Amino acid sequence: MTNVDRVALITLLDRLGSDDDAAVLEAARALHRAAAAAGLSWDELITLERQAEDDGDDEAEVVAAPSPDGAETLRLIDRLLRKGVSNDLRQDLLEMKRQLGDGSLDNDDRRYVHALAKRLGV
């Protein structure tokens, strides 16, 4: 089975529901890039986990549900953005959201988002 960052793909799929058309378009493009980088068609990508399970492939166990921390971080970023923050912080949060989507957001930034949300009562 190909190594696909399932959490990043799910995060991008979640972004398709955004009210911000630019964010939706970027998420769609990022999804397309991720599938292309993995060398998979959409059909292959969608059926990847089911095929592994049907084949009795041990790697099916490696495909895990999204981490609660990633999903929670995304939820907190969205809530912070809705709260109304400075332009600089807004840009930082949008960049962190993009990084979360492509799987490159580091743990220090995740902790920062959680601490900021707690401090601002989000």
C-alpha positions in Angstrom: 0.0 0.0 0.0 1.2 3.5 -0.8 2.1 5.8 2.1 -0.7 8.4 2.2 -1.1 11.0 5.0 -4.7 10.2 5.8 -5.0 12.8 8.5 -3.8 15.5 6.1 -6.3 14.4 3.5 -9.2 14.4 5.9 -8.2 17.8 7.2 -8.2 19.1 3.6 -11.6 17.5 2.9 -13.0 19.2 6.0 -11.8 22.6 4.6 -14.0 22.1 1.5 -17.0 23.2 3.7 -15.5 26.6 4.5 -17.4 29.7 3.8 -14.3 31.2 2.3 -14.2 30.4 -1.4 -10.5 30.9 -1.6 -9.9 28.4 1.2 -12.1 25.9 -0.5 -10.3 26.3 -3.8 -6.9 26.0 -2.1 -8.0 22.9 -0.2 -9.3 21.3 -3.5 -6.0 22.1 -5.2 -4.0 20.7 -2.2 -6.1 17.5 -2.4 -5.3 17.1 -6.1 -1.6 17.7 -5.4 -1.6 15.1 -2.6 -3.3 12.5 -4.7 -0.9 13.2 -7.6 2.2 13.1 -5.3 1.0 9.7 -4.0 0.6 8.5 -7.6 -3.0 7.6 -7.1 -6.2 8.3 -9.0 -9.2 9.4 -6.9 -10.7 5.9 -7.3 -7.6 4.3 -6.0 -7.4 6.8 -3.1 -11.0 6.3 -2.1 -10.8 2.5 -2.2 -7.3 2.2 -0.8 -8.2 1.3 2.8 -11.0 -1.1 1.8 -8.7 -3.0 -0.5 -6.1 -3.4 2.2 -8.8 -4.7 4.6 -10.2 -7.1 1.9 -6.7 -8.4 1.1 -6.0 -9.0 4.8 -3.1 -6.7 4.4 -1.4 -5.9 7.7 -0.9 -2.3 6.6 -4.7 -1.7 6.9 -4.1 -1.3 10.6 -1.6 1.5 10.0 -4.3 3.6 8.4 -5.7 5.2 11.5 -8.5 7.7 12.1 -7.5 11.3 12.3 -5.7 12.2 15.5 -8.0 14.0 18.0 -5.2 16.6 18.5 -5.2 17.4 14.7 -8.9 17.7 14.5 -9.1 19.6 17.8 -6.3 22.0 16.6 -8.2 22.6 13.4 -11.4 23.3 15.3 -9.6 25.8 17.6 -8.0 27.6 14.7 -11.4 28.0 13.0 -12.9 29.3 16.3 -10.0 31.7 16.7 -10.5 33.0 13.2 -14.2 33.6 13.8 -13.5 35.3 17.1 -11.9 38.3 15.3 -8.1 38.6 15.7 -5.5 41.0 14.4 -4.4 40.7 10.7 -1.0 39.3 11.7 -2.5 36.6 14.0 -5.1 35.8 11.3 -2.3 35.3 8.7 -0.4 33.1 11.2 -3.5 31.0 12.0 -4.3 30.6 8.3 -0.7 29.4 7.7 -1.0 27.0 10.6 -4.2 25.7 9.1 -2.5 25.2 5.8 0.4 23.4 7.5 -2.0 21.2 9.5 -3.7 20.3 6.2 -0.4 19.2 4.5 0.8 17.5 7.7 3.7 19.9 8.4 2.4 21.7 11.5 4.8 20.9 14.4 3.8 20.1 17.9 5.0 23.5 19.3 2.6 25.3 17.0 -0.2 22.9 18.0 0.4 23.6 21.7 0.5 27.4 20.9 -3.0 27.2 19.3 -4.4 25.3 22.2 -2.8 27.7 24.7 -4.0 30.8 22.8 -7.5 29.4 22.5 -7.6 28.7 26.3 -6.3 32.2 27.0 -8.9 33.8 24.8 -11.7 31.6 26.1 -12.4 30.0 22.8 
